Each structure stands twice: as C-alpha cells, then as structure tokens.
Amino acid sequence: MKRGKRSKKNIRERGAERTPKAKKSFSGKKPAAAPAGKPREKSAIIYGLATQIGRAWQLKPVTRKDNNTYTIIDAKKHPLSEGDIIRAVITGEAKGRNQNVVFGAKIGHQDDPGVFHVLATLSLELPNEFSAATLAEAAQGKVPELGRRRDLREVPLVTIDDIDAKDFDDAVYAEKSGAGWRLIVAIADVAHYVAAGSALDKEAFIRGNSVYFPGHVIPMLPERLSNDMCSLRPHTPRAALCCEMQLDNAGKIKSWEFYRALIRSAARLTYRQVQDAIDGRTDETTAPIMETVITPLHQCFQSLLKARVARGTLDLDLPEYKVMFDDLGRAVDIHKRTRLDSHKLIEEMMIAANVCAAKELNKRNAPALYRVHDAPDPVKLEFARDILNTMGFKLVKGAPQPRDFMQILNQAKDHLEAPLINQVILRTQSQAVYSPMHGGHFGLALTHYTHFTSPIRRYSDLIVHRALINALNIDRQDMPTAGVLSEIAIHINVTERRAIEAERQVMDRYRAMMLTGQEGHIFSVRINGISRFGAFVTIDASGADGIIPMRYLGRDYLIWQEGKPYLANRGGKAVYRLGQILNAKLIEVSPISGGLVFEVVNKSSDSAEIPRKPLRTGGASVKSGQRKFRRPKK
C-alpha cells in the first residue's frame, strides 16, 4: 500500500471540531464519547504481545485499560517467540484478574514495519479487503465524454496536496472579477463512478471513510478509483463537480453555481511548493504559473481570510505530528508539522464550497446530510471557566461565541499556558456530527455547513454530491428517504469515531516505540490531565502522552477533588496542577499499547508560579468527592 497523505480533515476545518482524546480528562471522569467500533459485549477475542514468564507464556493486551493477566494455555502447541503479536481467544476460565486464553493466530512481530496499523485494523475490525464484485465495478470506470458537461480543460486549475498524496480530490482556480474574485473549486465526480446501490456504493457505506495511518491508508474506494480515475491528476482529463463562486473583496460569497465539468489539472503542487512560491522562491513548476495561477489564488485566499476573521471563527492552535520512515518502511523520527499559509488557502476555499453546497441544498429543501457542530455544553463551559479563571483568564458569562474563545486564545498566545488553554477550550467543544437536519457550525461561525469536498474519502460527501445533482436536475440520482438518511448519519458518525480512534492508537504506538530504550532518561513534560490515578502528561516535542501514577508523584500527602484541576496537599496548596511543567523520568515504555509511565523528578522553576489565585481544599479535612493519597515509604 501507498504511504499515507496528510488527512485533509486536518486542514479543512482546522481548530473547529477536533475530537478530544478519550483516554484522559481534567476531572478524572471518563469522558463521554461515541463508540470506536461496533457496539458489543466483552469480546472473547483478544490481541496482545506474547511474552515468556518462566516456563509459561503470557499475553500482554494491547489495550492500556486491560490490567488482567492472560496465560496462553496451549503455547506448547505453537512456536512462539518473544515479541510475537498474536490473536487469542479467552476461554472463560478465570481466577480474579488471571484468565486463560488459547492461541488463535500470529499477527506479526512487534519490530515488523507496519505491524501497528495491522493491529489497529484487526482489533477495531476495520474493513480492509474489497470484494471481487467491488473491484470488478471499479475496473469498469471510464472518464466520461464531454457531453453536457462544461469544458474546463483549458482553465488552469491546480491541485495542492502533501508530497506523498495520491488521491487528489480537489482542484482550485481564482481570477480577478471586478472588485472581487471568481473562484472555482472542482471536486472529483465520484457519483459518476459509484452508482447508488452498487457493490461499490455498499462497500463505501460500510467503510464510511478512508482511514489514514502513518505510512498506510485504508481507502474507502478501491485504488483504481481513489488513486486513478477519480484522482485529479495533472494534464489528464477528469470528471468533476464544480462550485463556481463570486466573492467580493472582503471574502463574502455573493453568488454561486454548481455544475458538472470535464477538467484537466494544469499542475500537481505541494503545500511546500506553493508556500515557497508565495515567499518568492519559485521552481520550474511554479515559476511559469506564478502570476496567472498562484498569485491570484493567494490574493483570493486573503479575501476569504478577512471574512473568516470578521465571523470570529474559532481557530485552535493544536500541534500535528508526522512519522518519518526510512526506505525500508521503519519509523525513524516524529516531527511537528508546520502550518503554512498554503494549508490555510486550501482550507478556506474548501470551507467556502461546503457553505455553498449547504445553502443550495437547504434552499431547495433537498434531502441530504449536513455537518453540524453544536454550541458547547453548559456543564463543560463552567468547568473550563473555573480552570481559565485560576490562570487569570476570564471567559464571558452565559453562552460564549467563537470570538469570545478567540479573545482568550489571543491573550494567552505568548504564555506558558497557551498549549493547555487550547486544550481546555477544545474540550468544551461539542463533537461535530452528520445529520439530515441542518444546524450550522459553531466553531466555524457558520449558519449552514456540509461536507462536499472529499467524496473520494468520505461517504457523507458522496451523498451530498448525489443530492446536489438531483436537486439541480443535472442528472437523476437515487437518494435515500429521510429515515434512511438518519440511519446513514448514525452509521458514518460511528465509522468516523472508529477511524479517529484507530489513527490515535497507531500514533501512540509509534511515539512509544521511538522512546524504547530511553527508560531512565529525564524529559520535560506538561500536565494536561488530573485524575484519582495521577497526572497525565505530554512531551511537547513528539506529542507522546503518558501518566505519572500517584505512587510516583513524590512523598507529599495528596488530595484529589473531583472536578478540580489540581492535586493539593493537606495544607490546601496545589502541588500539581494543569499546565504545570515537570521534569520526569521515563520508567516504563509499552510500544504495543502506546503506554508510557513516568516518575516525577522535580518541578521546573516556572511551575510554582502557574497558580495565580489561591487554590484551597479546606485544609487537612477530606470532604465528599475527595480522595486522599499517602506516599509509600521508600
């Protein structure tokens, strides 16, 4: 399989609807989250790492929350090696936390390149094989004749993607139009190739979306379509569904039109290429199209950016990371991604097209799917308000708007607490969902919103394409009833959360793997969660998350209060609190589960000054909802 491209969801609505990690919370409560896979009872199937303890073989589960001990009772019948990853079946025989399992199959070895995504695929039951009927249908796909389509083959549309991308699902072009802009967003016409009710359609629905792992992709559609016929390759005729917009100089959309077209991309550009060209460093590809293509696109983007600022859009500064591989497919490093203006350019143009699609469908009362992002939950807001207040930042009372959150983010931009404040505000946000009812997008400060721009990798967008084609009488597409649309929305909400969980698990495993052999080293970590179990921490450089259990937090007598962002001593002083920077020793690494365990060494000099207001727990008394912890003697 190909190397994975940067998932475009990360740049299309950045900072507006990121999904909080479900593994930790500020309060110690387990956060509510959509299911990561199929709802089911405790499974008899378990995946884990085979390890020999004396003469017995045990299975170390891949799930961090599973603290049971599993003995492989038939290990003698199967040649096992230390580090093998296997599938086993729980026999049901258990004594407390000790359970027996029987060998099922060997998945690979913990040192095998790519084993982490294989493990996530199996453990979360991600569909990974296409049926013969699906592949046969994909093989029959052909680029259509011009027919009734508009001929845009001479319009210099360009694609802008990551350097390792293969599925180019959008191309853009802008030119001056009076005092404003004419902007064309051309999207792969997947509905031409994937008919409703076909084998391809059924498989795309089951998958719901593509899944992007470091170095690997599980596509929603077979590669014959996703990387070839639907991909807007340069200098090659391709079918597209276009959104042509007229913008004023302030980036406001004055009018729009949807139509089918035949296009021919003038160039396949990368984000870095475009950014370099904007900064005055053109190359042999960008130099010839600088004045006619890249400069107008950048100027049009600046107008759209004005509109974004005027709306007061929420724009969280959340770091993204990329795993670097060698020629053999082995992970060698993890880098923080740099967010470029070229990323923002595509983001804003895709958002504009999504808005037009939502407004068009809503105006015509056409059955479709919308992307809905509700306002924050009042309970989460109050908790965030308390945390922000202790750090000296005041969130407005009542129902804050995105611009109110942005005011705090701008105030905190140069503070040590900035990463934490971004996380605090992120965790107040509702999860965006698909729904047949339009409800606007809180984070983007938009009254109408849907997903139109990525039908190669999202089933929701394919439904929206069909809805537009039907509503505009471009062609006849079979559309689901309102009741079936609701069922589709529920299903793809689940598959989206499952994909997010799978991607998170794999990234955590790579991060842990990169730290293997560094046990005993001291790292600067930031506390990003407090619970009765201890402090959750992050190494900012790689985004690696771990825990400092209560027993490794020093010798203080600590009190934890549910809902409070700190651990306090008996005198009421906050000893450990959210945002605090610590020096911590790495004492345990588990690449197979992605788990890291640290032990506090000493607090950094600036951490004692983080609490700006007195944090009292009521002295030595322990009230309801509190737990006390006495340090074990060493």
Order of alpha helices (4+ residues) and beta strands (2+ residues): alpha-beta-beta-beta-beta-beta-alpha-alpha-beta-beta-beta-beta-alpha-alpha-beta-beta-beta-beta-beta-alpha-alpha-beta-beta-alpha-beta-alpha-alpha-alpha-beta-alpha-alpha-beta-beta-beta-beta-beta-beta-beta-beta-beta
